[in-house]
């Protein structure tokens, strides 16, 4: 997934700083390439196309390609059967991953996943940095993922927003209206209430929706659920036509608010404040990266009703996601959201009040 690939890119920065002459390659799914494009710490990107490479006769050419590189070190962050096969076939002297009984034989070093975060970086960061301890003991404890936009991409995004009538001297919020699946998507009727609250708290706010053309139906449904007043603040036709364009537009926003997922991770990597809503089946401690209750804030059903989730498996939570989402009513999170809005919009709000 996009968030996984972006987060794992911190390993390249750490390795590059310690081993400046190393040749560093990254094997990723094709669709995730935009989040590591222009990353200065990666020498070469190998693309994995599941449509081709997972066919019976498709994996062997990839395995041969990997083996031909004669890698000294392989770090498998994905830790699945397919990547275990790739790791083992690579012939690398040192092969590192997380411990799983059915794949452990593919590696020379394995680690048990940490279950409790020790820092504000969160488990997604800490577990990745843990893998590097098999290489050396003096790597930094944590690093922040970063995205690298070009000047042209930034200029193009600014022009697009200006042409759409968006005023950058007023608060601009990117809204993550959908999760990566229906089970990870906050109910649209609730999201509409959230957007109405944003406009009532920050009357000058301008809202952008994060969606792709195939999701226009859901985006339009949310738009129609919003109050007429809120609709006047939504720039429905202004959205990223590509992942890189989405990143460039988001970089100009005051915050990203909405469903937890890849978009939130990208916003964090751009140093854009985030307010994210976790789906019930996701462990918040795994992906609440660098949260500080100020510019990066999140909410989860367990924050308000932990008794609902006690002793339930992720499979059960996923199956009943809609039922549990119904319990995370907007009124539970509005106070926290309002504080976030005031914290991350106060400068522009104060400026507007002075103008008025």
Order of alpha helices (4+ residues) and beta strands (2+ residues): alpha-alpha-beta-beta-alpha-alpha-beta-alpha-beta-beta-alpha-alpha-beta-alpha-beta-alpha-alpha-alpha-beta-alpha-beta-alpha-beta-alpha-alpha-alpha-alpha
